[in-house]
């Protein structure tokens, strides 16, 4: 999915479209992330002002939920399952291989902006783990070699 470049005017439009909702903080954060691919730091005071909240309150919500990004993700997002069922069948080895191959840790993005690595806790593919989502597409039965093929396919 392609995202718009950060523009305060566009952020103001997104915020205004959701400000009247009950409990508008989360819908606004989701809408901003959907629009820009992340929630820019410069949006926090805009949200706070629109909702009559402190910046700290908005920042607290933004940082509490791990799915909100505060920086743009890589072009390809690799989410590896960290749940017990996948760990029991080799997910730790796959995760260690992914970190080594990409040269990043969890929540990191490669220097070239190509990949972001995220942990996820249960994709519902327990019977055929280790599992992952790569750019939103489920992949099961992973081992380090299969992960390499998936990463190469993202070229």
N, C-alpha and C positions, 0 to 999 in steps of 0.2 A: 504494500500500500504506500502510495506517495503522500507526503504530508506537505502542508504549506510552510513557508518560511515564517519565522516569528515577525509579527507586526502588531504593535500595541492597538492599532485601530481595529484589526481583526479580532484580537482578544477581547476588546470591549464589546464587539458585536456578539461574540460567543457568550460572554458573561451576561449581557442584557437579555439574551434569548432564554436564559435559565434562571435568572435572579428571582422570579416570582414563584418558583416551585417551593413546596415545603421541603425543608432540609436541603437547600440548594447547593451546599458546599460540595458534596460528592458529585452531583450531576454536572456542576461547572467544571470540576477537576477532570472528570471523564471526558467532557466535551472538548476541553482545551487539549487534553492528551490526544484525543481522536483527530483534532484539527492540526496540531503541530508535531505530534509524535512524542511529546513530552510536555511537562508543565514548567514553562520557563520561570525562573526566579522573579523576573520582572512582573509576572502576572499575580504574584502573591499580594502585593499591596492593592492591586486593582480589585481582586476578589474581596479582600478585607473591607475596602471602602464600600463596595456594592452591597455587601451583606451586613455592614455595621458590626464587623468582628475585628479583633486585633490581628495584626500580622502573625503573632505567635499562635493564635488559634488556627489560622489557615495553615501555617507551616506545620503545626502539630498533626493535623489531619493528613496533609500531604506526605509527611514522613512516616506516619503510622502504617499506612497501606503500602506494601512493597510493590504493588503493581504500578504505582505511579512513578514515572521517571522524571528526574530533575535535569537530565541531560539527554540529548538525542541518542537513540539506540543506533546500533550498526544497521547496515542494509539488510542483514539477515540475523534474525533472533533465534537462538538455539536455547530451548528450555528443556533441561534434563530432569526426569523424574527422580526425586530423592526419597520417595516413600519406601517403607520397609519391604514391601513385596518386590519392588525393583532392586533394592539393595541386596536382597537375598539371592538374586540371580545375576549379579555382576554390575550393577549400576555404579558402584564405587570405582571400579576399574575404568568404566566408560567416562565417568566424570573426571578422574585423574588424567586420562588420556586427552580429553577435550581441553582441559586447562593447560596441559603441556603443549599440545599441538597449536593452540591458539595463542599461548603466551599470556593468558589473562586468568583472573580468578572470577568467582561469582560476581555478577552485576557489572563486570568489566566489558569494555569494548576494545577491540583490537586497534592498534595505532592507525591502521589504514581505514578504519571506519567500516570494515566489512562485516564483522561478527560481534554480537553481544551474547554473552553467556549468562543464563538465568536459571536458578533452581526453581522447580515447581514440585508441589507436594500432592501427588496422585493425579494422574491423567485418566484413571479408570481403565487402563490397559494392563491391569495387574497380571492377567493370565498369559500375557505375551511380552513381558518386560525383558530387559530394561527398555524403557520407552522414553520418547522425547516428542516435542513439538518443534518442528523446524519451519519457521515462517508460517506458523499456524497449522501446519500439516502434521498429523500424527505419524510417527515412525516407531515400530516395535521390533523386538528381537535384536536390539543393538548389541554390538561388541565393538571394540576399538576399530577394527577394519571396516565394519559397516558404517560407523560414524564418519570415518575418513571419506568413504564413497559419498555420503550425504553432503559433507562439507565441500568436496570437489564439485558436486553437482550444482552448488550454489554459485559457481564461477560464472 
